[in-house]
Amino acid sequence: MSENIVRLAKGPAPVPAVTPGASTGTEKPPVPLWVRSGRAVRGAVTHEHTRTAARLAVRHSMYVVGGTRIVAKRTWEGRTATRYERMLRAAEAAGNYEVAAEWEERGQRFREARHRRRMDLLHSPLDAAKGMAVSAGMGVGSLVALGVVMAVATKDVTQVVTPLMATVEFINLLITVATVVWGPAVTVGPFLALLALWGVGRHQQAAPNWALPAAVRNGEGEPITPSIVVKALRDLGVPALGRAIKEMGDAGAAMLGPIRIAGCGVEVDVTLPSGVSTNEVQNRRRKLAENLSRHEHEVFITIPQAARTVRLWVADSGALDEPIGPSPLVTDETMTADYAKGRAPWGQDLRGDAAAISLYQRHLLITGLSNQGKTVALRSLALWLALDKSVQFLMGDLKGVGDWAMFDGLAQTLIQGPTDDHVIQVTEMVEGAVDEMNRRIQAPQGTVFPPLIVLVDEAQVAFMCPAKDDQKRPYGGSKANSRYFMAVRKIHNQGRAVNVLMWQGTQDPTNENLPKLVREGAHTRASLALGTESQARMALGDKAVDGGAAPNLLRPGLDRGTLVVASDGITIPAGQASITVRTHYIDDDAAVSITDRAKALRDGVTTLHVIDKGEQRDPLTDIASVVGTADRVRTKDVLARLAALNADAYGGWSFLDLKRVLDGTGGEPYKSDGVMVVARDRVARALANRNGDGSASAA
């Protein structure tokens, strides 16, 4: 310690001078020449240019080798019964013994024909010699005869041998030409043969995978061929399937039907060998897709009608990530709808064909995870149906962010909001639709009723609502006293017959927020991306999922707007239980434009935003409200609107009740163009006169 203190007191020790060029002892030793050479060689060998050149050389060399092997194999199969034996093994492995017997018979006929040809070869030299002698004699004789004719004609005897000498000279010319051409042909011929073999190998990609071009190695854009499909199935990890294909040899393609162009991909039916079930292939969808050089969402597996068969639809690489075109509702401003006979343009199927759905007398359920396009998909159907002026809407949006605001002035009731109070209002709205349904059921037989669509978006909020009424009956839940649940069930049970239909949109389905009886009451069931297979079964039913429907395999976010649909209202390929639809996206501005066109088709609708079933009604005020902005409204339409406004007060009204209220007010119904109508101006004048007198009437 004391020595250190003394040293510090004297100052730092002097730094020794360094002579230029002298070693300080801290320099790194020079790298040996052999190390530097090794590094240079390794850098040159591992350089990308070197690797590319090596791949190029190996690839084209192996094209020749592979082409030779392929041509030799084809030649061998053409000369032997190998092909028949292979097809026989393939049919036996597939369990198709009738086809196996047919191939065995063909092979036997081939062997018999080959035996006859070989026996004929024993006599062919003698027959050939005789034939050549006869042909030569006949030829010489013919030429001499021709010469005689020429000699007689020219009276010159030397013309007898002229045809014969001309033939000899022609043969000599051919020999001369062959002599000249033979040398170059012998030189160029091998190169042409190698080029032909190279072309065969290149067409079949007969080279190691690492030597192939990058696009081929990565499978980008690789076309789907029978050999690729068979190889993908062989490597699927199903032991019985792999063994059967190996026994088939190269004839595994016997399992495949024709590969057909189907929209932005291809479709092929695969008949599985005996001992392999269809669900073993379905459960390995991801591995099959990767074996086909595709992503999982680009391969769909369904079960057609044929036994022990799966249908594969394989998209072109990246095709499903491209958006589809705009909706015809947006591009065609003259489009109208027909509830009974028309079909709503919903989107495109995977083939790229238009997917249109009938909404006639079908209850509807759309579900999926949050933010996957459920509201837009549901709204696009309502937008199309709004273009049929006979359709009436009762709407409840339990999200309340304005997704359905454009239906204000189009729907008779529009409730928007997520609170318990909004659930109560929506429940009373659905119960009012039940009363309207009962009124229609009790009407005289043959009465035609306008369609009434009761639409509730975010219905899971209603099912999960804890609120109770004055009689302690819950609004939510799935018990027999649950008001919303029972109202929906009643419409499902009887509403279809009188055109009262229930449409619901809900997210992330469970048994609590989407009870079993409610989801099974929908005729059309559609699902966007879901999290689990159990949710897929809740959304679409066991039959659709067992038939290949898999909304749980859609990619959340990336497959937004893609629906798996199970319904008899949409065209589904034969043998399938569902269809996948990529829906058109209609934004809010386009939706407002469509509803404006729909409003122009109607007489004017006053939309209610609050329902209070307990208040006293003012019939004259209510009549004025339902007439709206139209100049005249038919009396039967006024009665229907009053019933929709408040079924308790006006559900049983007839024309006589309407006439009783308007008699003496100046707003009495009158006949226009042969039908009884109520005039807006007359009712408004009657209401103003009554308010001026201070009188009022109540229902």
Secondary structure, DSSP 8 states (H G I E B T S, - for coil): -HHHHHHHHH---------TT---S-S-----HHHHHHHHHHHHHHSHHHHHHHHHHHHHHHHHHHHHHHHHHHHHHHHSSHHHHHHHHHHHHTT-HHHHHHHHHHHHHHHHHHHHHHHHHHHHHHHHHHHHHHHHHHHHHHHHHHHHHHHHHHT-GGGGSHHHHHHHHHHHHHHHHHHHHHHHHHHHHHHHHHHHHHHHHHHTT-S-GGGS-HHHHTTTT----HHHHHHHHHTTS-HHHHHHHHHHGGGGGGGB---EEETTEEEEEEE--TT--HHHHHTTHHHHHHHTT--GGGEEEE--SSTTEEEEEEE-TTGGGS-----HHHH-TT----TTT--EEEEEETTS-EEEE--TT--EEEEESTTSSHHHHHHHHHHHHHTSTT-EEEEEESS-SSTTGGGBTTBSEEEE--SHHHHHHHHHHHHHHHHHHHHHHTS-TT-----EEEEEESTHHHHT---B-TTS-BSSSSSTT-HHHHHHHHHHHHGGGGTEEEEEEEES--TTTS-HHHHTT-SEEEE---S-HHHHHHHH-HHHHHTT--GGGS-TTTTTTEEEEE-TTB---TT-S-EEEEE----HHHHHHHHHHHHHTSS----B----TTS---HHHHHHHHHTT-SEEEHHHHHHHHHHH-HHHHTT--HHHHHHHHTTTT---EEETTEEEEEHHHHHHHHHHHHHHT-----
